[in-house]
Amino acid sequence: MSNLPVSGARLWDSLMEMAKIDATPKGGNNRQTLTDGDGQARALLRRWAEAIGCSVAVDRVGNMVIRREGRDPSRAPVAMGSHLDTQPSGGRFDGVLGVLAGLEVLRALHESGTETEAPIVLVNWTNEEGARFSPPMMGSGVAMGLFEEAEILAKQDPAGAVFGEELRRIGWQGDADPAALQSLGAYFELHIEQGPTLEAENIPVGIVDRALAQLWLDITVTGEEAHGGSAMAPRRDAMMGAAQLVQAVEEIALAEGGRGTVGRLTVQPDSRNVVPSRVWFSVDFRHGEPAALARMDAALRQRAADIAARRRIGIDVAHFWDFPLTPFSEDLVAALQRAAEGRNLRSKRMPTGIGHDAVYLARRVPTAMIFVPCEGGVSHNEAENITPEWAEAGLVVLADAVLATANSIREG
């Protein structure tokens, strides 16, 4: 256990202050990436970081890199991080907890005059959520070499706004090379669980040792328009075919013990009394076993073919995005376990079924995550909530593991 004087109360105050930016009437936030509110949140974080003597750099895709030097600048930095952007009806803690807990660690280091061997870095990743610009986790994906920088900068939101242009408009496109972050020596991310397990089991700390494999698909169902008063039998109804395939997503996920979600759906021509000729929807499949995820994909494609033949419609199943089952660093997972034990906090090793920047970091950098409970498992929702005690539990485990790692990590 470290003696670093981190303050749970100050962390909570910072969370509440950040939550004022683009607050929603129901107590959440709508602070989507590269909006004016995102720019304001970044500016507040920069002011707080510079007030404790940290340097702040910004790379070409907008990742903010806050740095506190160590005794030996040749050592690979130990990093913390998460994101400040939210969903349109997001909560106050998703992502923000990880960023501001990292800031609290830096504040405590500054106030106590503590020196670490390795530098300490805090990263605010750009567009983790993927709500406005898809896919999600763009900043970390570019940094880890998983996305092409030029391709990401050219992405458009549904209104036609261009990612790179919006980054410049809000004043947060820097000139640092995102790939430089591949030289980090270790990465820790504190996050709310976004699920019910920890609260239900009365466990304050989850130690995340792997991320489930994910697969995103785009489904386009094509039929033929007809009058709403026309006979049923001859119809080639895209909506009815889509409805059967949407139901199949749930059935397949349950059969394989995985997770399946249809989160977006559009209809054309979108008229009350016209049989739809085109329906598009998204599919999100997740599983802890890659073979099972592949079976889910194959099963959905077979269902699509069967429905298309039976209903005389077209169904296209297109791959949109995926990432594999991703193990985290056993050394860093062990460091988190020791930190929890040192604080007499109950903990549980667990996977994440949710995409986080840490999942991309783990492709290039030793990585581990900490979860804390959230009430009812609710997230991506204005009602998302945690307690100050849960936040502080995650904070002290983060602080102890980061300090132990920064004082032991070898040169990168």
Backbone torsions as a table, in degrees:
resi	resn	phi	psi	omega
1	MET	NA	131.7	177.7
2	SER	-83.1	164.1	174.8
3	ASN	-101.6	17.3	-177.9
4	LEU	-63.6	126.0	-173.5
5	PRO	-83.3	62.7	175.8
6	VAL	-69.3	150.4	-176.0
7	SER	-118.4	112.0	174.6
8	GLY	-63.9	-35.1	-179.7
9	ALA	-66.2	-42.4	179.3
10	ARG	-67.5	-38.7	175.6
11	LEU	-58.3	-46.4	-179.0
12	TRP	-62.2	-41.9	178.4
13	ASP	-61.5	-39.0	179.4
14	SER	-67.0	-39.6	176.3
15	LEU	-60.1	-44.2	-179.2
16	MET	-68.3	-34.9	177.5
17	GLU	-67.4	-44.7	178.6
18	MET	-63.5	-35.3	-177.6
19	ALA	-66.3	-14.5	177.9
20	LYS	-71.7	-20.8	-177.1
21	ILE	-81.9	116.0	-177.1
22	ASP	59.0	45.2	175.8
23	ALA	-71.0	151.2	178.5
24	THR	-109.0	159.9	-176.2
25	PRO	-59.6	-26.4	-177.4
26	LYS	-93.1	11.5	173.8
27	GLY	95.2	9.2	178.5
28	GLY	-107.9	-150.4	179.5
29	ASN	-142.5	143.7	167.8
30	ASN	-121.8	79.1	-176.6
31	ARG	-120.5	70.6	-176.6
32	GLN	-72.5	159.2	-172.5
33	THR	-61.3	140.9	174.8
34	LEU	62.6	22.1	168.8
35	THR	-89.2	172.4	177.2
36	ASP	-59.0	-38.6	178.9
37	GLY	-64.1	-38.0	175.7
38	ASP	-60.6	-42.7	177.3
39	GLY	-61.7	-39.0	178.5
40	GLN	-67.2	-39.9	178.6
41	ALA	-63.8	-41.5	177.7
42	ARG	-62.1	-42.6	-179.1
43	ALA	-64.0	-38.9	177.4
44	LEU	-64.3	-43.8	177.7
45	LEU	-61.3	-42.3	179.0
46	ARG	-62.2	-42.6	179.1
47	ARG	-61.0	-44.7	179.6
48	TRP	-62.9	-40.0	-177.9
49	ALA	-70.2	-43.3	-179.4
50	GLU	-68.1	-27.1	179.0
51	ALA	-66.4	-19.4	178.4
52	ILE	-110.0	20.3	171.4
53	GLY	81.2	12.8	178.7
54	CYS	-85.5	149.4	172.2
55	SER	-85.0	151.3	179.1
56	VAL	-129.1	118.5	175.7
57	ALA	-115.9	153.5	178.6
58	VAL	-130.1	133.6	-178.8
59	ASP	-95.1	-176.1	-170.1
60	ARG	-71.5	-14.4	174.9
61	VAL	-109.1	12.4	172.0
62	GLY	92.2	0.6	176.4
63	ASN	-61.8	129.4	176.7
64	MET	-92.3	128.5	-178.2
65	VAL	-121.1	108.1	-178.9
66	ILE	-99.9	130.0	-170.2
67	ARG	-131.1	135.8	170.7
68	ARG	-120.1	123.6	-173.9
69	GLU	-69.8	154.0	173.6
70	GLY	-108.0	-178.7	178.4
71	ARG	-63.7	-35.4	-175.2
72	ASP	-118.4	95.5	-176.6
73	PRO	-67.3	-11.2	178.3
74	SER	-78.6	-14.7	179.7
75	ARG	-76.1	147.9	178.6
76	ALA	-65.8	132.9	-177.5
77	PRO	-65.5	149.9	169.8
78	VAL	-98.9	126.7	-171.2
79	ALA	-114.4	151.5	167.8
80	MET	-124.2	162.3	176.1
81	GLY	171.9	172.7	172.5
82	SER	-177.9	-139.3	-172.1
83	HIS	-144.6	155.3	178.3
84	LEU	-105.5	-12.5	179.7
85	ASP	-76.1	155.7	-176.9
86	THR	-129.6	172.5	168.9
87	GLN	-75.3	166.4	178.2
88	PRO	-58.4	-34.8	175.5
89	SER	-121.2	57.0	-174.1
90	GLY	-89.1	173.4	178.8
91	GLY	-98.9	-177.7	-175.4
92	ARG	-88.5	-8.8	-167.4
93	PHE	-120.1	-24.6	-179.5
94	ASP	-59.3	112.9	-179.1
95	GLY	84.5	-48.0	-174.6
96	VAL	-62.7	-37.8	178.2
97	LEU	-56.2	-44.5	-177.8
98	GLY	-65.7	-39.3	179.1
99	VAL	-67.4	-48.7	-174.1
100	LEU	-77.3	-25.3	170.4
101	ALA	-66.9	-39.8	174.8
102	GLY	-60.6	-41.4	176.6
103	LEU	-61.2	-41.1	179.5
104	GLU	-63.4	-37.3	174.9
105	VAL	-60.7	-44.8	179.4
106	LEU	-65.0	-39.2	177.9
107	ARG	-62.3	-42.8	-179.4
108	ALA	-67.5	-38.8	175.5
109	LEU	-60.0	-44.0	-178.7
110	HIS	-64.4	-48.0	-175.2
111	GLU	-68.1	-33.4	-178.7
112	SER	-87.5	-8.8	-177.4
113	GLY	69.1	20.7	-178.1
114	THR	-71.9	132.6	174.5
115	GLU	-106.1	138.8	174.6
116	THR	-109.0	157.0	177.1
117	GLU	-67.5	-51.7	179.8
118	ALA	-90.9	152.0	172.3
119	PRO	-62.2	154.0	175.8
120	ILE	-112.5	133.5	-177.0
121	VAL	-125.1	143.1	172.6
122	LEU	-122.5	128.4	-177.9
123	VAL	-118.1	129.7	166.4
124	ASN	-100.5	107.7	-175.1
125	TRP	-81.0	142.4	179.6
126	THR	-79.4	134.0	170.8
127	ASN	51.3	57.4	172.3
128	GLU	-69.0	-37.9	-170.3
129	GLU	-70.6	-36.6	-177.6
130	GLY	71.9	19.2	-177.4
131	ALA	-76.0	-41.8	-178.5
132	ARG	-92.8	-46.5	177.0
133	PHE	-115.9	130.2	177.8
134	SER	-107.9	149.3	5.0
135	PRO	-82.6	175.1	177.9
136	PRO	-74.6	171.8	173.6
137	MET	57.9	42.6	-177.6
138	MET	-66.8	-45.7	-175.8
139	GLY	-62.6	-46.5	179.2
140	SER	-71.2	-32.9	178.8
141	GLY	-64.4	-41.9	175.9
142	VAL	-66.1	-45.5	-177.5
143	ALA	-59.1	-37.8	-178.0
144	MET	-89.5	6.6	175.8
145	GLY	78.3	18.5	-178.0
146	LEU	-93.6	-20.6	173.5
147	PHE	-122.3	149.3	173.1
148	GLU	-77.7	130.0	-177.5
149	GLU	-57.1	-46.8	-177.2
150	ALA	-63.4	-37.3	179.6
151	GLU	-65.3	-41.6	179.4
152	ILE	-66.8	-43.4	-179.1
153	LEU	-63.3	-22.5	-179.0
154	ALA	-92.4	-5.1	-178.7
155	LYS	-61.0	148.2	178.8
156	GLN	-118.8	147.5	173.4
157	ASP	-85.5	175.4	-177.2
158	PRO	-59.0	-23.1	179.2
159	ALA	-89.1	-1.7	178.6
160	GLY	94.7	-0.3	177.5
161	ALA	-68.9	140.2	-175.5
162	VAL	-95.9	133.5	-175.7
163	PHE	-51.8	-54.3	-177.2
164	GLY	-61.6	-38.8	179.9
165	GLU	-68.2	-39.5	177.6
166	GLU	-67.6	-36.3	176.8
167	LEU	-60.7	-42.6	177.7
168	ARG	-70.8	-38.3	-178.3
169	ARG	-59.2	-41.8	-179.4
170	ILE	-85.4	-0.6	173.5
171	GLY	81.8	27.6	-175.2
172	TRP	-127.1	32.7	168.8
173	GLN	-102.5	115.6	179.3
174	GLY	-95.4	-168.6	-179.1
175	ASP	-118.3	3.7	178.4
176	ALA	-72.2	154.8	-179.7
177	ASP	-83.5	119.7	179.3
178	PRO	-57.9	-33.3	-176.5
179	ALA	-64.7	-16.9	178.4
180	ALA	-60.5	-23.8	-178.9
181	LEU	-72.8	-9.4	174.3
182	GLN	-69.9	-12.9	-179.5
183	SER	-89.4	4.8	176.3
184	LEU	-59.3	144.8	179.3
185	GLY	-84.4	-26.1	-179.7
186	ALA	-164.7	154.3	179.3
187	TYR	-139.6	128.7	176.1
188	PHE	-119.2	136.7	176.7
189	GLU	-130.7	123.4	173.7
190	LEU	-95.2	134.6	-175.2
191	HIS	-152.2	154.5	169.7
192	ILE	-70.5	151.7	-174.8
193	GLU	-64.5	-37.8	-173.5
194	GLN	62.3	35.5	178.3
195	GLY	-164.3	170.4	-170.6
196	PRO	-94.4	-3.8	-166.6
197	THR	-63.6	-51.6	-174.0
198	LEU	-63.6	-44.1	178.9
199	GLU	-63.6	-43.5	-178.0
200	ALA	-63.0	-33.7	-178.4
201	GLU	-95.7	3.2	179.1
202	ASN	56.3	45.4	178.7
203	ILE	-114.0	122.7	-173.6
204	PRO	-80.2	-17.3	-174.3
205	VAL	-135.6	125.7	170.6
206	GLY	-104.2	133.4	178.2
207	ILE	-108.5	111.6	-170.6
208	VAL	-89.2	122.4	-175.6
209	ASP	-112.0	-2.4	178.7
210	ARG	-167.9	162.4	176.0
211	ALA	-120.5	135.5	180.0
212	LEU	-65.8	151.1	174.1
213	ALA	-68.3	146.1	-178.9
214	GLN	-132.1	151.3	176.6
215	LEU	-143.4	126.2	175.7
216	TRP	-111.4	135.2	-179.9
217	LEU	-125.3	149.9	169.9
218	ASP	-108.6	126.2	-178.6
219	ILE	-113.1	125.7	175.9
220	THR	-120.2	119.9	-179.8
221	VAL	-108.4	125.8	-175.5
222	THR	-121.0	125.1	177.6
223	GLY	-128.9	-135.7	-177.7
224	GLU	-144.3	134.5	178.6
225	GLU	-68.5	145.1	175.9
226	ALA	-154.2	160.6	179.1
227	HIS	-68.4	143.2	179.4
228	GLY	-63.0	-16.8	178.0
229	GLY	-96.0	4.4	-178.6
230	SER	-76.0	161.8	179.9
231	ALA	-61.6	149.5	-175.9
232	MET	-73.3	-43.9	-169.5
233	ALA	-57.1	-43.3	-176.6
234	PRO	-78.0	-6.3	-172.1
235	ARG	-64.7	145.7	169.4
236	ARG	-117.0	77.0	-167.0
237	ASP	-89.3	110.1	-178.6
238	ALA	-64.7	-34.8	-177.8
239	MET	-67.4	-43.6	-178.7
240	MET	-66.6	-36.9	174.2
241	GLY	-65.5	-41.4	178.4
242	ALA	-63.4	-39.1	-178.4
243	ALA	-61.3	-40.4	178.8
244	GLN	-66.2	-37.6	-179.0
245	LEU	-74.3	-34.0	174.7
246	VAL	-60.6	-44.4	178.2
247	GLN	-62.8	-35.6	179.5
248	ALA	-63.6	-31.6	178.1
249	VAL	-57.8	-47.1	179.3
250	GLU	-65.7	-44.6	-178.1
251	GLU	-61.6	-43.2	-178.6
252	ILE	-66.7	-43.0	179.3
253	ALA	-61.9	-43.9	179.5
254	LEU	-65.4	-40.2	-178.7
255	ALA	-64.2	-33.4	-177.7
256	GLU	-95.8	-2.5	-176.3
257	GLY	69.8	28.4	179.5
258	GLY	-107.9	-154.5	-178.9
259	ARG	-134.4	134.8	-179.2
260	GLY	-138.9	134.3	-176.0
261	THR	-139.3	136.4	167.1
262	VAL	-110.7	106.4	-171.6
263	GLY	-102.3	-19.9	-179.5
264	ARG	-137.8	146.5	178.9
265	LEU	-153.9	133.9	175.8
266	THR	-127.8	149.7	-175.7
267	VAL	-128.6	138.7	173.1
268	GLN	-128.5	139.3	6.2
269	PRO	-85.7	7.5	175.1
270	ASP	62.7	49.5	178.0
271	SER	-123.9	141.2	-173.7
272	ARG	-59.0	-35.7	-173.5
273	ASN	-115.2	29.9	177.1
274	VAL	-125.6	129.6	174.5
275	VAL	-63.3	125.2	-176.8
276	PRO	-63.2	140.1	176.6
277	SER	-100.4	-15.4	-178.5
278	ARG	-150.5	131.3	173.4
279	VAL	-131.1	131.3	174.2
280	TRP	-117.7	138.9	173.3
281	PHE	-149.4	159.3	-179.1
282	SER	-98.4	149.5	173.7
283	VAL	-128.7	134.1	177.4
284	ASP	-123.0	110.9	176.6
285	PHE	-108.4	142.0	178.1
286	ARG	-142.9	146.1	178.1
287	HIS	-162.0	153.1	177.3
288	GLY	-81.2	-9.3	179.1
289	GLU	-120.9	117.5	-179.0
290	PRO	-55.2	-37.3	-179.8
291	ALA	-64.2	-39.2	178.6
292	ALA	-67.4	-38.2	177.1
293	LEU	-62.2	-40.6	177.4
294	ALA	-63.7	-37.7	177.2
295	ARG	-65.8	-37.8	177.6
296	MET	-62.1	-43.5	177.4
297	ASP	-60.5	-48.6	-178.5
298	ALA	-63.8	-39.8	-179.3
299	ALA	-64.8	-40.2	179.4
300	LEU	-67.0	-39.7	178.4
301	ARG	-63.7	-37.5	177.9
302	GLN	-68.2	-41.8	177.1
303	ARG	-60.4	-41.0	179.8
304	ALA	-61.4	-44.5	179.7
305	ALA	-63.2	-40.9	179.9
306	ASP	-65.1	-45.3	-179.3
307	ILE	-64.8	-41.6	-179.1
308	ALA	-61.7	-43.6	-178.9
309	ALA	-67.3	-41.8	-176.5
310	ARG	-68.9	-36.3	-174.5
311	ARG	-100.8	0.1	179.1
312	ARG	59.1	45.0	177.3
313	ILE	-125.6	169.3	175.4
314	GLY	-103.0	138.3	175.2
315	ILE	-134.0	119.5	177.5
316	ASP	-106.9	126.6	177.4
317	VAL	-110.7	111.0	-174.2
318	ALA	-115.5	135.4	174.5
319	HIS	-68.7	131.9	178.3
320	PHE	-110.4	-43.2	-171.5
321	TRP	-169.9	149.2	176.0
322	ASP	-157.5	160.7	161.5
323	PHE	-147.9	152.8	-170.2
324	PRO	-81.5	170.3	168.2
325	LEU	-55.0	126.5	-171.4
326	THR	-124.1	109.8	175.6
327	PRO	-77.0	147.2	174.5
328	PHE	-96.7	168.8	-175.7
329	SER	-66.5	123.1	177.8
330	GLU	-63.7	-34.6	178.8
331	ASP	-63.6	-43.2	-178.9
332	LEU	-74.8	-35.6	173.6
333	VAL	-59.6	-42.4	178.1
334	ALA	-64.6	-37.4	177.7
335	ALA	-62.5	-39.3	177.7
336	LEU	-68.3	-39.3	177.6
337	GLN	-62.5	-42.8	178.0
338	ARG	-63.4	-39.2	179.6
339	ALA	-64.3	-43.0	178.6
340	ALA	-64.5	-43.1	179.0
341	GLU	-63.0	-39.9	179.7
342	GLY	-63.8	-25.4	178.5
343	ARG	-97.3	5.5	-177.9
344	ASN	56.3	39.9	178.0
345	LEU	-105.7	129.7	175.0
346	ARG	-65.3	141.1	179.4
347	SER	-139.6	165.8	-178.1
348	LYS	-144.4	127.9	172.0
349	ARG	-74.7	137.8	-175.3
350	MET	-159.0	159.5	174.2
351	PRO	-89.9	168.9	165.8
352	THR	-111.5	132.2	174.0
353	GLY	-96.2	7.3	-174.1
354	ILE	-116.4	140.2	177.8
355	GLY	-70.7	132.3	175.5
356	HIS	-135.2	160.7	176.0
357	ASP	-56.3	-33.2	179.4
358	ALA	-57.2	-29.7	-178.6
359	VAL	-67.0	-39.8	175.8
360	TYR	-72.8	-39.2	178.8
361	LEU	-58.3	-37.0	-175.6
362	ALA	-64.1	-15.5	176.9
363	ARG	-70.9	-25.2	-172.8
364	ARG	-126.6	-21.8	-169.1
365	VAL	-133.0	139.3	172.6
366	PRO	-55.6	128.0	-167.9
367	THR	-141.3	148.3	169.4
368	ALA	-152.9	160.6	-178.9
369	MET	-127.0	155.0	172.6
370	ILE	-118.3	132.3	171.4
371	PHE	-108.7	145.7	166.3
372	VAL	-122.3	157.3	-176.6
373	PRO	-65.1	157.5	166.8
374	CYS	-132.6	146.5	-170.1
375	GLU	-62.1	122.6	178.2
376	GLY	67.6	7.6	-175.9
377	GLY	71.7	12.2	-173.0
378	VAL	-82.1	129.4	175.1
379	SER	-151.7	173.2	-171.0
380	HIS	51.4	44.7	-172.8
381	ASN	-158.1	140.4	-179.8
382	GLU	-61.8	-21.2	-179.9
383	ALA	-83.0	-2.7	178.7
384	GLU	-49.9	133.4	-177.0
385	ASN	-153.4	149.5	171.8
386	ILE	-135.2	172.5	176.4
387	THR	-103.3	156.5	174.8
388	PRO	-57.6	-32.7	-179.5
389	GLU	-67.4	-40.2	177.1
390	TRP	-65.2	-42.3	178.9
391	ALA	-60.2	-42.8	-178.7
392	GLU	-68.4	-36.0	177.1
393	ALA	-60.3	-45.8	177.4
394	GLY	-64.1	-39.2	-179.7
395	LEU	-60.6	-48.5	-174.8
396	VAL	-69.2	-34.7	176.5
397	VAL	-67.1	-42.6	176.2
398	LEU	-58.6	-49.6	-176.9
399	ALA	-59.9	-46.4	-177.0
400	ASP	-66.0	-41.1	-179.6
401	ALA	-69.3	-39.1	179.3
402	VAL	-64.6	-45.7	-179.8
403	LEU	-64.2	-43.7	179.2
404	ALA	-60.9	-40.5	-178.5
405	THR	-71.9	-40.9	-178.8
406	ALA	-65.9	-25.2	-179.7
407	ASN	-96.1	2.7	179.0
408	SER	-126.2	-18.7	-173.7
409	ILE	-65.6	141.1	-179.0
410	ARG	-89.3	174.1	-177.7
411	GLU	-62.4	139.5	177.8
412	GLY	-89.3	NA	NA
